[in-house]
Amino acid sequence: MSSQKPAAYDDPDIAEHLQLSAFKGKFDVTEFVGSVSERLIAKSKADPGPFDPKPFIRTFETAVDKLIAIRKDVQTKTEQMEKSVRVAEREYSKKMAALSKEFEAVSNSFSGMESRMNVVSSTAVRIGDQLETVHIERQRAQAAYDLIDFYNQFSKGDTSRLDTLRKEGRAGRRQVAVILRRLTTVAKEVDLPNSDKTRENIDKYCEKFEKEMLSLFDRCYRKGDPKMMHHCAQTLLEFNGGSSCVQVYVNQHDFFISNVREGRAAEDVSLWKLLGDPHASPPKTELGLVDLFSEIRTTVDTETQIVKAVFPNPPVVMQVFLQRVFAQSIQQYMEQLLHRGAEVSDLGYLRMLQLVHIQASLLVEDLKANELPASASRTPYEAAEFRRSLTGSAPVTMSTPAAISTMLETAMEELFVPYTEGQRYLERESRSLTALYQSLLANFARYHKSQRGKSSTMFDRMVTGATSGSSAQAATAALTRFGLLNADRNVEKPTEEPVREEDGVLSVDIAELVMKWHAEAIGRCVELSPANDVPKSTFALLRVLSDTLGPGYVELALETVQTRLEAADSKSEPNLPTLAVIKTVALICHLWQQYINVALLPLASSSVTVRREMVHFNTQTLNRIETTTNGVLQKLTDATVGWLSLQLAKQKKNDFKPRNDDMSFARVNTEPCVACCDMLEKVRDAAKENLSGKNLEVFLTEIGVAFHSLLLEHLRKFPVSATGGLMLAKDIKSYQDVISTFGIPALQERFEFIRQLSQIFLIQPEVLKSFITENYLGRIESSLLKPYIALRSDWGQFEKGFNDSEATHEGGAPGTALKDRFGRLSVMMKELETLKVEGLSMNMPSIPSGFAGNFTMPSMPSRPFGNSSGS
């Protein structure tokens, strides 16, 4: 076998797989075996004879021997390398130990050096502080020496040294400014011989120096030399605070010199034409004001850049400039606008005041963008000098300034204080609203005054309500003084137009107009009043609105309606169109209360006390209107019931006991029934058209209950025959049908009782007893029904048997029972009347008997707020 092994090694494919490099990296046994035997397998497949395993055995034996040899070589090399690694590790450890010792020595050296440096640094800092202190003291001593020297020179009238210093350029002038400021301070404190003369010499030289610097600043300003202007401003700042320089700059500015605001813009004809028209919307802009504010914005933007480049204290300069803009330019033009607005009317004045306020507020917000940072000096010495220059001889205006935004807000407030302080604005707003409302409702008030034959407006009632003589004159004078009463209102106007019916009609459109004008006034109030005063101002304007819509409009119309109802002929049909007035009143009150809830009460939310007073005041106003409305409805109800009673009184004695003629049988209903049903239908239609909710239910219930009582009384007055019973049943059925259209269950039960009561005239005598003990009649004591049964034309034929049966049933003597029961005929109907209130034993729902407190208007959140108003 050994002689054949070289053959395996000579095979290049097998030898390739037996190299050491073949086992490096990823090694797969299956893949290795397949690679070694790949050629043998192919050759075995090509040989047609039986399978010969010997080539495979020889190949794998050779491969195994080779692999064993390779493993021995690898093991030998591994052992050698491990020895080399151990030697290298020992050498590395020795080197690292030596390096650690050397690093520790270096670190100790640096620590010692750092400690010594800290000691030296502390010493240097102390020396530096001492040197700085000595330097400052030396400077002060030198400055004091120089100051004394200069003072002595001034006492001798010698200014040559200062003159020479002044001519040395910018640095010299600044040094002269500082020296003069200090000399001025010293001269005020020194009390030596000839000190007054020295002080006078210093003051003269200071005045001369200031004029020279201002003249130089003016020349540079005209030449457009910002660097020299900055030098002059800085020098004057150090000399006396620089206020004179700022004043020169502001006073000579073209914006304040060349602009004349009178007639500066084109005439805005449409604005002034509509300014006093309450039907027109308030103006948003005015051409001259727009032009002025646009120029201010442009000028301030430009001046901000110039001031920053020229002045060392730009915030102070900009504040002076802006104060001049507000106090001169804006205020002058604003006064012109307000004067012209006042010539138009109070409304024109107020609208113009609001317009200016809105536009000025926008201007202020835009100008706040020009906020400038306060300048900072470069060194502590310069900072001290700067502070001294401000707090020494500098005027108060040059002290540390507040932010420009704060100054602008203050200027804005001061601009409008003369027009809004105290009660001035609110009185004018109230006077304007009152005048507008009087003009709007003049014909309305005149109409109702003519209808009632007496003073109808709230103000007339106030005047005529005074006792007499001086009291009446005082009331009239007070109303005239506040603009609530025209001085010539009592003067007869021969050309006065006659009143028209349409002038006195309540209108929701008019109420909306009243509230629209009021909302405009509230908007101005919020815009112009301080936030803390808004609740009280809102309450004051609410009183004006309530006095107008209440006593001056709604109540006035209701009182006229009530007067007409009281004066109406009781025999004429009730005035049902009156309900249309009630509907309009409800709509106006609903709109009115919604306006208060949505627009006015939120404005008083910041003051719980004022809000509570507003709610209480509004509740009182609404209660007064409700009470008046209840009175009108009660008058209308009484008139309707009276008219129905009058129609029932026209019932003929024999309508229900007719003769046997064709005409009697041909009639469907009697004439009173037709008239009453017609009226009930009119009442129903008018009520449903003009009332809704609980108001509709109460009104129709009151009519139905009253008519029910009338019918109970009416049925006991007429004898009824068998044929007449049919007529009566048809009448009652007609009444019941009309009442059922009211849609009120309580009334339907009552009139069902009336219908069954009318059936007692139709049924046979022998079943009458059982009939009155069933259904609705069974709930009533039979004794109360006998007065109606006695009206049957055949009552005499079965009276004895009916009474005997009744007496036997009740367990008493027939004669005694009959006498006792019919002895109470005078009170039977009175007992029946209790049907209206208690329903007797029928368990009918109780029904209110009047309108007091029942008619409701939409009101404040604390009151019922449903659909009780007219639809």
Sequence and secondary structure as in RCSB ss.txt:
>XXXX:A:sequence
MSSQKPAAYDDPDIAEHLQLSAFKGKFDVTEFVGSVSERLIAKSKADPGPFDPKPFIRTFETAVDKLIAIRKDVQ
TKTEQMEKSVRVAEREYSKKMAALSKEFEAVSNSFSGMESRMNVVSSTAVRIGDQLETVHIERQRAQAAYDLIDF
YNQFSKGDTSRLDTLRKEGRAGRRQVAVILRRLTTVAKEVDLPNSDKTRENIDKYCEKFEKEMLSLFDRCYRKGD
PKMMHHCAQTLLEFNGGSSCVQVYVNQHDFFISNVREGRAAEDVSLWKLLGDPHASPPKTELGLVDLFSEIRTTV
DTETQIVKAVFPNPPVVMQVFLQRVFAQSIQQYMEQLLHRGAEVSDLGYLRMLQLVHIQASLLVEDLKANELPAS
ASRTPYEAAEFRRSLTGSAPVTMSTPAAISTMLETAMEELFVPYTEGQRYLERESRSLTALYQSLLANFARYHKS
QRGKSSTMFDRMVTGATSGSSAQAATAALTRFGLLNADRNVEKPTEEPVREEDGVLSVDIAELVMKWHAEAIGRC
VELSPANDVPKSTFALLRVLSDTLGPGYVELALETVQTRLEAADSKSEPNLPTLAVIKTVALICHLWQQYINVAL
LPLASSSVTVRREMVHFNTQTLNRIETTTNGVLQKLTDATVGWLSLQLAKQKKNDFKPRNDDMSFARVNTEPCVA
CCDMLEKVRDAAKENLSGKNLEVFLTEIGVAFHSLLLEHLRKFPVSATGGLMLAKDIKSYQDVISTFGIPALQER
FEFIRQLSQIFLIQPEVLKSFITENYLGRIESSLLKPYIALRSDWGQFEKGFNDSEATHEGGAPGTALKDRFGRL
SVMMKELETLKVEGLSMNMPSIPSGFAGNFTMPSMPSRPFGNSSGS
>XXXX:A:secstr
 GGGHHHHHH HHHHHHTSGGGGSSS  HHHHHHHHTHHHHHHHHH  SS   HHHHHHHHHHHHHHHHHHHHHH
HHHHHHHHHHHHHHHHHHHHHHHHHHHHHHHHHHHHHHHHHHHHHHHHHHHHHHHHHHHHHHHHHHHHHHHHHHH
HHHHHTT  HHHHHHHTT HHHHHHHHHHHHHHHHHHHH   TTHHHHHHHHHHHHHHHHHHHHHHHHHHHHHT 
HHHHHHHHHHHHHHH SHHHHHHHHHT HHHHT   TT S   HHHHHHTT TTS   S  HHHHHHHHHHHHHH
HHHHHHHHHH S HHHHHHHHHHHIIIIIIHHHHHHHHHHHHHH HHHHHHHHHHHHHHHHHHHHHHGGG     
  SSHHHHHHHHHHHHSSS GGGSS   HHHHHHHHHHHHHHHHHSTTHHHHHHHHHHHHHHHHHTHHHHHHHHH
HHTS  SHHHHHHHTS STHHHHHHHHHHHHTTSS TTTTS  TT     GGGG   HHHHHHHHHHHHHHHHHH
HHHS GGGHHHHHHHHHHHHHHHHIIIIIHHHHHHHHHHHHHS TTS   TTHHHHHHHHHHHHHHHHHHIIIII
GGGGTT HHHHHHHHHHHHHHHHHHHHHHHHHHHHHHHHHHHHHHHHHTT  TTTTS  S HHHHH SS HHHHH
HHHHHHHHHHHHHHH  HHHHHHHHHHHHHHHHHHHHHHHTTS B HHHHHHHHHHHHHHHHHHHTT  HHHHHH
HHHHHHHHGGGTS HHHHHHHTTSTTGGGS HHHHHHHHTTBTTHHHHHHHHHHHHHHHHTS HHHHHHHHHTTH
HHHHHHHGGGGTT GGG         TTT      TTS  SS S  
